[in-house]
Amino acid sequence: MVSPSTNHPTLREQTVFAHTPSIGSSPIAAVTRFPFRGKIVKAGHIANGAWTGTLSHAVNIIASVADGSAPGAGTAVTGSPFTQSATNSAAGSTASFIPTGANTGNEDYLITFTPSGATASSVSGTYYAVIQMA
């Protein structure tokens, strides 16, 4: 018989993901949402192929808007944009940063990740943000 333990921490963080079909020559932004009120404690990118140039990633938080309204540009997370060098770039190349401010949001706020500066053909990428509950 297994008895319950009180040594298990409460779940206070969740990782959210966003995919972009292109980080290269025709970059496309990726978007995800805050699952609850909290703050981004880490954000990053995983590339699915090689590129040339320095890949820059802008991270913004956009307050939720009414249906049919354009969301706007939002507020840049402090520490963004973060960059990734093309040196030894390949599928699985990663970069991340720890925000120092402007990183809080309410449930349903959007997190946008916008790549720029790289040259690549048909290279996608996955972004993530670790959200800590407020």
C-alpha positions in Angstrom: 0.0 0.0 0.0 1.3 3.4 -0.9 0.5 6.2 1.5 0.1 9.8 0.4 3.0 12.1 0.8 3.0 15.7 1.8 6.4 16.3 0.2 5.2 16.8 -3.3 5.3 20.5 -4.4 2.2 22.1 -5.8 2.2 22.6 -9.6 3.1 26.3 -10.0 4.5 26.3 -13.6 3.3 25.3 -17.0 5.2 25.3 -20.3 3.3 26.6 -23.3 4.4 26.1 -26.9 4.0 27.8 -30.3 5.1 26.6 -33.7 6.2 28.7 -36.7 6.4 27.2 -40.2 9.2 29.6 -41.1 12.1 31.2 -39.1 14.1 32.0 -42.3 13.7 34.2 -45.4 10.0 34.6 -45.0 9.5 34.6 -41.2 6.1 33.9 -39.7 5.2 34.8 -36.1 4.0 32.1 -33.6 1.4 32.7 -30.9 0.3 31.0 -27.8 -1.7 32.1 -24.7 -1.3 32.4 -20.9 -3.2 29.5 -19.4 -3.6 31.4 -16.1 -2.5 34.7 -14.5 1.2 34.5 -14.1 4.6 35.6 -15.4 7.0 34.2 -18.0 10.1 32.9 -16.1 11.9 31.5 -19.2 11.3 31.6 -22.9 13.1 29.9 -25.8 13.3 28.5 -29.3 14.2 25.2 -30.8 15.1 25.2 -34.5 14.1 22.4 -36.9 16.9 23.0 -39.4 20.0 25.1 -40.3 20.0 28.8 -41.2 22.6 31.5 -41.9 22.8 34.9 -40.3 21.9 35.8 -36.7 18.4 34.7 -35.8 16.6 37.2 -33.6 13.4 36.3 -31.6 11.1 39.1 -30.3 8.8 38.1 -27.5 5.7 40.3 -26.8 2.7 40.0 -24.5 -0.6 41.2 -25.9 -3.7 41.8 -23.7 -6.7 39.9 -24.7 -9.2 41.8 -27.0 -12.8 41.4 -27.9 -13.8 39.1 -30.8 -13.1 40.6 -34.1 -10.6 43.2 -32.8 -7.0 43.3 -34.0 -4.7 42.4 -31.1 -2.0 45.1 -31.8 1.7 44.7 -31.1 1.7 44.4 -27.3 4.5 45.0 -24.9 8.0 43.6 -25.4 9.2 41.2 -22.7 12.4 42.7 -21.1 15.3 40.7 -22.4 13.7 40.3 -25.8 14.8 40.0 -28.5 17.1 37.1 -27.8 19.4 35.8 -30.5 20.7 32.6 -32.0 24.0 32.3 -33.9 24.1 30.3 -37.1 27.4 28.7 -36.1 26.7 25.0 -36.0 23.0 25.6 -36.6 21.0 22.4 -37.2 17.8 20.7 -36.2 17.7 20.9 -32.4 19.6 24.1 -32.0 18.3 26.0 -29.0 18.4 29.3 -27.3 16.6 30.7 -24.3 16.5 33.7 -22.0 15.2 34.6 -18.5 13.0 37.8 -18.6 13.9 40.6 -16.2 10.6 42.5 -16.4 7.4 43.2 -18.4 6.7 39.5 -18.2 3.3 39.2 -16.5 -0.1 38.5 -18.1 -3.6 37.4 -17.3 -5.4 34.3 -18.5 -5.9 34.4 -22.2 -3.3 37.1 -22.8 -1.3 36.3 -25.9 2.5 35.6 -26.2 3.9 36.3 -29.6 7.3 35.1 -30.9 8.5 36.8 -34.0 11.7 35.5 -35.8 13.8 37.8 -38.0 17.3 38.2 -39.4 18.0 34.6 -40.6 18.2 33.2 -44.1 16.8 29.7 -44.5 14.5 27.8 -46.8 11.6 25.7 -45.3 13.0 25.8 -41.7 10.4 25.7 -39.0 10.8 26.3 -35.3 9.1 25.7 -31.9 8.9 28.4 -29.3 8.1 27.9 -25.6 7.5 29.9 -22.5 7.5 28.7 -18.9 4.6 30.4 -17.1 4.8 30.6 -13.3 1.4 31.1 -11.5 0.9 34.4 -9.8 
